[in-house]
Amino acid sequence: MRKRFEQQFVLGRLPIEETEIPTQKRSGALPALCAALKEIFTTPEWNEKIFVILEDKILSGKQKTGRTGMDLWQIFVLSQVRLCQNISYDELHHMANYDSLIRQIMGVESGFGYEKYKFKYQNIVDNVSLLDDETVRALNQIIVEFGHGVFKKKEEEALRCKTDSFVVESNVHFPTDYNLLWDSARKCLDMIDKFLKKYPKVPGWRKKGDWYRQLKNSMRVVGKSSSSGGKGKEQRVKQSVRYYLSKARALQDKLDRSKEDLPTMDIMDVSNHLELDRYMDFLDKFIDLLERRVIKGEQIPHDEKLFSVFEDYTEWITKGKLRPNVELGKKLAITTDQYNLIIDYRIMDHQSDSQIVKPLAERITALFSVMSWSFDKGFWHRDNKAMLEECVEKVIMPKKGKCNKLEQEEEGHRSFKRLRNMHSAVESNINELECRGLDRCPDRGYGNFKRYIGLAVGAYNLRRIGQYLIATQRIQQSADREHKAAA
């Protein structure tokens, strides 16, 4: 049975409360994260709130018997360390076993002469994966409250918010119709291979390796003819595509005929059948798209396109930048305050910036008192500005296009210019988030994509809070030294 955290029953373990946090100015992001984690663990108010959320997600409905699992505190720490350092699970596994600062903040570091506890790689992956988007959002709300408790001089102080959006890329290759068709065909053959390994006597797939080779070679010929130039290019492209499509259709027919011969003996077989059906649907889709675009010369509507077989939530995003001019992933809108904490984040599902202002305002104004709120021109809409002015004292939302006389006067006012200039701070926050892992998400699946973003936001906020705690500690140490010298 999992526990919140139990350290007193293990001889030789070093207490979390006695963890020594490096306070040098150039000590990096990890000590700042550990300083914030230590403060949460040693403060009963925040400790209780964090553990209640973790227990509700991980322990709900579980019996209080059985093998002891990883402590909830260790799961929380490891999930934050991974995104704070922007590292893989392999590197996280190494740090969990050999980084003494991380091990002591988790409560597993032992003194000299005592046996050291070691984590297994898969144990870390499985436990960190127990957190979902809803749980991470609840944890982030507690972290923001904790941060405001550290930064705010007055509890009733209103916030000065800034909102902007950027793209978090999904882990996909650049999509074309012909390489997505190859992905679909390859995965269909992979699913057949799973059946053959389990049931070697399944008939009809003795030449499975030839299917791989012929389809891949056909795909490469299409790619080469598309990228090359010279006389008669269009004819060469169509000829190579026709041959490629003939091979893909032959595979499609064979799969349709032989699918009924594949066994269904247990739940794994059922799962493999469902996966095969899914990839066969993709195969059919990309055969159709490739034929329509190249052979028939049609222009495919954007809403019919799919940009990844594996991460099918991926969007093709053009933000009007010179480089990169196209990004593949999801847009993320973040809202920061004057303390550079991210108080809210929102993944945009086929939405423009201006479409999210209303739900964003409803959520944030219900939680916080907002004195000013700045946006860039992409969020502007007459209705958005009117709605925000009802609940926010100062709204900085520059108009798209030409301003009338009243709008010119408003945007030329000193306070408007000052707050608009301060808006650029959110760009720095976005850059730091991208350095902490939100440039490209390596995790698979939309649920894991959302969790990854939430954990990155939490790690960012904790690092900011810890940085302030360390700076405060340095000032206190300097004052103590001066006091001793004067005495």
C-alpha positions as MATLAB code, in Angstrom:
seq = 'MRKRFEQQFVLGRLPIEETEIPTQKRSGALPALCAALKEIFTTPEWNEKIFVILEDKILSGKQKTGRTGMDLWQIFVLSQVRLCQNISYDELHHMANYDSLIRQIMGVESGFGYEKYKFKYQNIVDNVSLLDDETVRALNQIIVEFGHGVFKKKEEEALRCKTDSFVVESNVHFPTDYNLLWDSARKCLDMIDKFLKKYPKVPGWRKKGDWYRQLKNSMRVVGKSSSSGGKGKEQRVKQSVRYYLSKARALQDKLDRSKEDLPTMDIMDVSNHLELDRYMDFLDKFIDLLERRVIKGEQIPHDEKLFSVFEDYTEWITKGKLRPNVELGKKLAITTDQYNLIIDYRIMDHQSDSQIVKPLAERITALFSVMSWSFDKGFWHRDNKAMLEECVEKVIMPKKGKCNKLEQEEEGHRSFKRLRNMHSAVESNINELECRGLDRCPDRGYGNFKRYIGLAVGAYNLRRIGQYLIATQRIQQSADREHKAAA';
ca = [
       0.000    0.000    0.000;
       1.325    3.447   -0.915;
       1.966    5.996    1.820;
       2.328    9.759    1.773;
       5.860    9.545    3.080;
       7.542    7.497    5.786;
      11.134    8.105    6.672;
      11.408    7.488   10.398;
      11.263    3.698   10.074;
      14.460    3.413    7.971;
      17.754    3.544    9.841;
      20.334    5.934    8.431;
      18.030    8.001    6.204;
      18.825   11.735    6.053;
      15.791   13.942    6.950;
      14.255   16.101    4.235;
      14.068   19.017    6.668;
      17.874   19.028    6.957;
      18.514   19.129    3.191;
      21.210   21.728    2.514;
      20.248   23.812   -0.518;
      23.131   25.438   -2.468;
      22.716   29.232   -2.378;
      25.373   30.319   -4.886;
      24.084   32.700   -7.552;
      25.042   30.358  -10.386;
      23.903   27.133   -8.752;
      21.298   26.486  -11.482;
      17.625   25.582  -11.684;
      17.729   22.372   -9.654;
      18.632   23.944   -6.260;
      15.848   26.509   -6.774;
      13.354   23.715   -7.425;
      14.568   21.824   -4.348;
      14.294   24.957   -2.190;
      10.619   25.317   -3.141;
       9.939   21.588   -2.645;
      11.592   21.675    0.768;
       9.446   24.669    1.776;
       6.282   22.836    0.687;
       7.235   19.675    2.569;
       8.122   21.475    5.814;
       5.050   23.757    5.795;
       2.023   21.789    7.069;
      -0.517   23.915    5.164;
       0.971   23.261    1.703;
       2.107   19.747    2.565;
      -1.456   18.727    3.423;
      -2.984   20.309    0.296;
      -0.510   18.593   -2.025;
      -0.952   15.175   -0.395;
      -4.770   15.416   -0.420;
      -4.728   15.886   -4.214;
      -2.229   13.058   -4.746;
      -4.156   10.694   -2.475;
      -7.431   11.478   -4.207;
      -5.927   10.540   -7.587;
      -3.538    7.676   -6.779;
      -5.020    6.031   -3.679;
      -8.731    6.474   -4.375;
     -10.502    3.102   -4.344;
      -7.336    1.192   -3.380;
      -7.198   -1.198   -0.424;
      -4.819   -0.453    2.430;
      -3.055   -3.761    2.016;
      -0.544   -5.271   -0.378;
       2.951   -4.430   -1.516;
       4.288   -0.984   -0.630;
       4.510    1.280   -3.685;
       6.504    4.427   -4.349;
       5.659    7.167   -1.841;
       3.439    9.997   -3.084;
       6.088   12.582   -2.245;
       8.662   10.780   -4.374;
       6.257   10.695   -7.340;
       5.631   14.431   -6.991;
       9.351   15.291   -6.744;
      10.405   13.136   -9.701;
       7.645   14.528  -11.928;
       8.860   18.083  -11.238;
      12.574   17.302  -11.589;
      12.109   15.799  -15.051;
      10.517   18.956  -16.474;
      12.661   21.423  -14.521;
      15.798   19.881  -16.050;
      14.183   19.014  -19.420;
      15.554   15.471  -19.277;
      14.509   12.023  -20.453;
      13.360    9.212  -18.182;
      16.828    7.641  -18.539;
      18.473   10.763  -17.130;
      15.775   11.026  -14.442;
      16.509    7.418  -13.457;
      20.197    8.274  -13.098;
      19.479   11.377  -10.983;
      17.052    9.472   -8.748;
      19.785    6.962   -7.922;
      22.947    9.085   -7.868;
      22.137   12.783   -7.287;
      22.405   13.287   -3.527;
      20.412   16.556   -3.477;
      17.436   14.995   -5.282;
      17.663   11.832   -3.208;
      17.621   13.751    0.062;
      14.690   15.952   -1.004;
      12.854   12.688   -1.835;
      13.829   11.288    1.576;
      15.735    8.233    0.327;
      19.355    9.343    0.786;
      21.274    7.404    3.452;
      24.284    8.385    5.513;
      27.744    6.919    5.077;
      27.914    3.176    5.735;
      24.210    2.496    5.201;
      22.729    0.634    2.257;
      21.349    2.986   -0.391;
      17.872    2.539   -1.843;
      17.800    2.316   -5.662;
      14.879    2.937   -8.028;
      14.124    0.788  -11.058;
      13.687    2.584  -14.391;
      10.238    1.179  -15.154;
       9.117    1.906  -11.594;
       9.805    5.618  -12.168;
       8.048    5.689  -15.556;
       4.956    3.851  -14.308;
       4.544    5.959  -11.174;
       5.071    9.380  -12.748;
       2.564    8.331  -15.441;
      -0.126    7.885  -12.750;
      -0.664   11.650  -12.721;
      -3.180   12.958  -15.250;
      -4.027   16.410  -16.592;
      -6.798   17.067  -14.059;
      -4.538   16.160  -11.113;
      -1.644   18.242  -12.426;
      -3.944   21.256  -12.877;
      -5.087   20.941   -9.251;
      -1.450   20.696   -8.112;
      -0.550   23.772  -10.164;
      -3.324   25.769   -8.509;
      -1.841   24.936   -5.088;
       1.646   25.865   -6.338;
       0.346   29.275   -7.508;
      -1.288   29.863   -4.109;
       1.977   28.885   -2.442;
       3.892   31.271   -4.712;
       1.593   34.178   -3.934;
       2.048   33.426   -0.240;
       5.810   33.790   -0.749;
       5.828   36.814   -3.074;
       2.871   38.938   -1.966;
       3.400   41.562    0.716;
      -0.354   42.078    1.082;
      -2.795   39.227    0.647;
      -5.415   41.405   -1.077;
      -2.940   42.780   -3.640;
      -4.429   42.640   -7.169;
      -2.597   41.018  -10.062;
      -1.168   42.588  -13.205;
      -1.653   39.866  -15.798;
      -0.112   39.241  -19.210;
      -1.367   36.654  -21.724;
       0.322   35.311  -24.827;
       0.397   32.093  -26.840;
       3.040   29.894  -28.449;
       3.247   26.451  -30.040;
       4.255   23.296  -28.178;
       5.382   20.877  -30.863;
       4.361   17.235  -30.799;
       6.943   14.552  -31.498;
       6.198   13.974  -35.196;
       8.083   14.055  -38.475;
       7.168   16.505  -41.236;
       3.999   15.125  -42.858;
       3.474   14.378  -46.538;
       0.775   12.181  -48.047;
       3.249    9.570  -49.236;
       5.213    9.194  -45.968;
       1.988    9.095  -43.926;
       0.761    6.344  -46.258;
       3.994    4.459  -45.532;
       3.489    4.961  -41.774;
      -0.017    3.473  -42.061;
       1.127    0.495  -44.135;
       4.111   -0.152  -41.870;
       1.975   -0.177  -38.730;
      -0.558   -2.534  -40.367;
       2.315   -4.937  -41.069;
       3.627   -4.461  -37.511;
       0.254   -5.548  -36.126;
       0.308   -8.622  -38.393;
       3.797   -9.354  -37.060;
       2.441   -9.347  -33.492;
      -0.086  -12.022  -34.439;
       2.570  -14.090  -36.236;
       4.886  -14.069  -33.211;
       2.068  -15.312  -31.000;
       0.457  -17.647  -33.573;
       3.182  -18.789  -36.045;
       0.743  -20.948  -38.015;
      -1.380  -18.036  -39.233;
      -1.443  -18.544  -43.047;
      -0.799  -16.085  -45.857;
       2.009  -13.914  -44.514;
       5.140  -15.856  -45.441;
       6.379  -12.920  -47.560;
       5.659  -10.215  -44.994;
       9.241   -8.930  -45.285;
       8.748   -8.365  -49.035;
       5.734   -6.165  -48.331;
       7.869   -3.948  -46.042;
      10.641   -3.684  -48.629;
       8.464   -3.011  -51.678;
       6.327   -0.376  -49.963;
       9.305    1.443  -48.470;
      11.198    1.428  -51.774;
       8.092    2.766  -53.560;
       7.745    5.538  -50.968;
      11.392    6.539  -51.442;
      10.996    6.658  -55.227;
       8.019    9.023  -54.821;
      10.024   11.225  -52.466;
      13.010   11.344  -54.806;
      10.921   12.171  -57.878;
       9.052   14.894  -55.936;
      12.227   16.600  -54.714;
      14.162   16.421  -57.993;
      13.712   18.772  -60.926;
      14.269   18.534  -64.654;
      12.145   17.946  -67.700;
       9.101   15.717  -67.307;
       9.020   15.916  -63.505;
       5.221   15.901  -63.255;
       4.976   12.754  -65.377;
       7.657   10.982  -63.305;
       5.899   11.901  -60.052;
       2.541   10.586  -61.295;
       4.112    7.376  -62.567;
       5.875    6.690  -59.246;
       2.709    7.514  -57.282;
       0.597    5.150  -59.414;
       3.000    2.296  -58.721;
       3.084    3.194  -54.984;
      -0.725    3.274  -54.839;
      -0.974   -0.094  -56.608;
       1.229   -1.665  -53.912;
      -0.729    0.028  -51.117;
      -4.064   -1.151  -52.563;
      -2.706   -4.680  -52.930;
      -1.787   -4.628  -49.224;
      -5.202   -3.211  -48.381;
      -6.948   -6.052  -50.256;
      -4.772   -8.686  -48.599;
      -5.484   -7.269  -45.141;
      -9.234   -7.271  -45.846;
      -9.129  -10.923  -46.963;
      -6.915  -12.254  -44.172;
      -8.211  -10.244  -41.215;
     -10.829  -12.893  -40.421;
      -8.090  -15.568  -40.160;
      -6.333  -13.728  -37.298;
      -7.141  -15.379  -33.920;
      -9.099  -13.731  -31.131;
      -8.205  -15.841  -28.099;
      -7.696  -13.243  -25.351;
      -7.967   -9.535  -24.538;
      -4.599   -8.745  -26.137;
      -5.798  -10.222  -29.431;
      -8.884   -8.023  -29.282;
      -6.688   -4.993  -28.630;
      -4.436   -5.885  -31.565;
      -7.478   -6.285  -33.831;
      -8.710   -2.810  -32.852;
      -5.268   -1.318  -33.525;
      -5.126   -3.066  -36.901;
      -8.562   -1.673  -37.820;
      -7.370    1.806  -36.833;
      -4.275    1.657  -39.041;
      -6.270    0.142  -41.906;
      -8.584    3.173  -41.745;
      -5.516    5.423  -41.977;
      -4.249    3.349  -44.923;
      -7.524    3.847  -46.752;
      -7.544    7.577  -45.972;
      -4.035    8.287  -47.271;
      -4.520    6.170  -50.396;
      -7.503    8.394  -51.163;
      -5.696   11.667  -50.341;
      -2.575   10.806  -52.359;
      -4.620    9.807  -55.405;
      -6.796   12.911  -55.264;
      -3.905   15.321  -54.793;
      -1.352   13.926  -57.271;
      -3.280   11.882  -59.847;
      -6.505   13.929  -60.006;
      -4.881   17.288  -59.197;
      -7.347   18.229  -56.453;
      -6.613   20.697  -53.670;
      -7.339   18.909  -50.396;
      -9.432   20.951  -47.896;
      -7.521   21.617  -44.679;
     -10.133   19.971  -42.450;
      -9.660   16.649  -44.311;
      -5.935   16.551  -43.661;
      -4.265   14.547  -40.912;
      -0.687   15.351  -39.913;
       0.364   12.263  -37.983;
      -0.707    8.645  -37.719;
       0.672    8.424  -34.186;
      -0.141   11.846  -32.661;
      -3.440   12.468  -34.446;
      -4.215   15.570  -32.336;
      -1.386   17.437  -34.107;
      -2.307   20.702  -35.844;
      -0.587   22.513  -38.715;
       0.024   25.981  -37.244;
       1.162   29.023  -39.211;
       1.747   32.034  -36.955;
       3.162   34.355  -39.622;
       6.759   34.034  -38.431;
       9.726   33.946  -40.762;
      11.324   31.029  -38.917;
       9.813   28.612  -38.273;
       7.045   29.445  -40.734;
       5.141   26.238  -39.854;
       4.910   24.383  -36.534;
       3.286   21.023  -35.809;
       1.652   20.640  -32.414;
      -0.819   22.591  -30.292;
      -1.013   26.256  -29.336;
      -0.690   26.981  -25.624;
      -1.874   30.234  -24.039;
      -0.260   31.189  -20.739;
      -1.149   33.990  -18.337;
       1.531   35.352  -16.005;
       1.404   37.908  -13.199;
       3.799   40.580  -11.927;
       5.764   37.906  -10.025;
       6.387   35.983  -13.280;
       4.270   33.081  -12.041;
       2.070   31.301  -14.578;
      -1.371   31.544  -12.990;
      -3.204   29.850  -15.864;
      -2.506   27.846  -19.004;
      -4.854   26.682  -21.747;
      -4.274   24.260  -24.635;
      -6.052   25.644  -27.700;
      -7.928   23.036  -29.756;
      -8.297   24.470  -33.289;
      -8.898   27.923  -31.794;
      -7.505   31.350  -32.549;
      -6.173   33.680  -29.852;
      -9.281   35.874  -29.899;
     -11.609   32.891  -29.347;
     -10.184   31.951  -25.936;
     -10.395   35.363  -24.222;
     -13.914   34.896  -22.821;
     -13.411   31.449  -21.160;
      -9.973   32.611  -19.998;
     -11.416   35.727  -18.352;
     -14.226   33.791  -16.688;
     -11.798   31.336  -15.117;
      -9.136   33.820  -13.990;
     -11.435   36.553  -12.640;
     -13.284   33.907  -10.600;
     -10.001   33.020   -8.826;
      -8.048   36.279   -8.669;
      -8.510   40.011   -8.392;
      -7.028   41.517  -11.572;
      -5.945   45.158  -11.727;
      -4.543   45.196  -15.292;
      -4.386   42.679  -18.119;
      -2.327   42.972  -21.300;
      -2.559   41.076  -24.611;
      -1.061   41.407  -28.065;
      -3.018   42.256  -31.212;
      -3.889   38.621  -31.966;
      -6.336   38.574  -29.027;
      -8.171   41.733  -30.084;
     -11.876   41.758  -30.697;
     -14.367   44.490  -29.860;
     -16.506   42.110  -27.773;
     -13.469   40.728  -25.924;
     -12.322   44.178  -24.867;
     -15.804   45.285  -23.767;
     -16.266   42.121  -21.719;
     -12.872   42.480  -19.984;
     -13.414   46.160  -19.142;
     -16.390   45.158  -16.988;
     -14.198   43.218  -14.537;
     -10.638   44.561  -15.062;
      -9.572   48.114  -14.250;
      -7.063   48.494  -17.106;
      -7.226   46.380  -20.284;
      -4.272   46.565  -22.682;
      -5.484   45.074  -25.955;
      -4.058   46.884  -29.006;
      -6.462   47.021  -31.933;
      -5.857   45.185  -35.188;
      -5.799   47.583  -38.105;
      -6.392   51.323  -38.111;
      -7.543   53.071  -34.897;
     -10.158   55.800  -34.730;
      -9.515   59.030  -32.832;
     -10.677   57.728  -29.417;
      -8.629   54.527  -29.795;
      -5.555   56.539  -30.783;
      -5.919   58.650  -27.669;
      -6.307   55.544  -25.498;
      -3.302   53.733  -26.972;
      -1.224   56.915  -26.856;
      -1.852   57.423  -23.133;
       1.177   57.123  -20.860;
      -0.281   54.331  -18.676;
      -1.293   52.305  -21.744;
       2.210   52.568  -23.219;
       3.832   51.668  -19.904;
       1.747   48.519  -19.440;
       2.116   47.586  -23.111;
       5.895   47.803  -22.791;
       5.758   45.626  -19.679;
       3.861   42.965  -21.674;
       7.127   41.852  -23.295;
       8.050   40.118  -20.011;
       5.723   37.257  -20.976;
       7.979   36.542  -23.983;
      10.817   35.900  -21.550;
       8.567   33.557  -19.569;
       7.710   31.663  -22.778;
      11.390   31.356  -23.690;
      12.182   29.909  -20.269;
       9.299   27.434  -20.584;
      10.678   26.272  -23.928;
      14.103   25.823  -22.351;
      12.463   23.746  -19.604;
      10.930   21.309  -22.074;
       7.965   22.990  -23.766;
       9.612   23.358  -27.149;
       8.725   19.768  -28.124;
       6.803   17.130  -26.168;
       8.439   13.664  -26.298;
       5.521   11.867  -24.601;
       3.057    9.880  -26.712;
      -0.692   10.423  -26.751;
      -2.843   13.506  -26.163;
      -3.393   12.711  -22.480;
       0.350   12.521  -21.891;
       0.832   15.677  -23.982;
      -1.515   17.601  -21.658;
       0.134   16.165  -18.537;
       3.585   17.070  -19.865;
       2.534   20.700  -20.342;
       1.015   20.887  -16.850;
       4.125   19.440  -15.212;
       6.328   21.901  -17.129;
       4.237   24.825  -15.864;
       4.422   23.502  -12.284;
       8.197   23.009  -12.482;
       8.603   26.523  -13.898;
       6.588   28.065  -11.045;
       8.419   26.069   -8.378;
      11.772   27.133   -9.795;
      10.704   30.791   -9.718;
       9.538   30.477   -6.111;
      12.701   28.630   -5.075;
      14.865   31.251   -6.763;
      13.206   33.924   -4.615;
      13.587   31.819   -1.448;
      17.314   31.321   -2.135;
      17.801   35.056   -2.832;
      16.047   35.860    0.460;
      18.250   33.338    2.260;
      21.392   34.900    0.771;
      20.321   38.362    1.964;
      19.687   36.946    5.449;
      23.094   35.219    5.513;
      24.811   38.435    4.424;
      23.010   40.407    7.152;
      24.035   37.802    9.763;
      27.673   38.044    8.694;
      27.594   41.839    8.902;
      25.994   41.651   12.337;
      28.708   39.258   13.576;
      31.450   41.464   12.128;
      29.985   44.540   13.848;
      29.780   42.669   17.148;
];
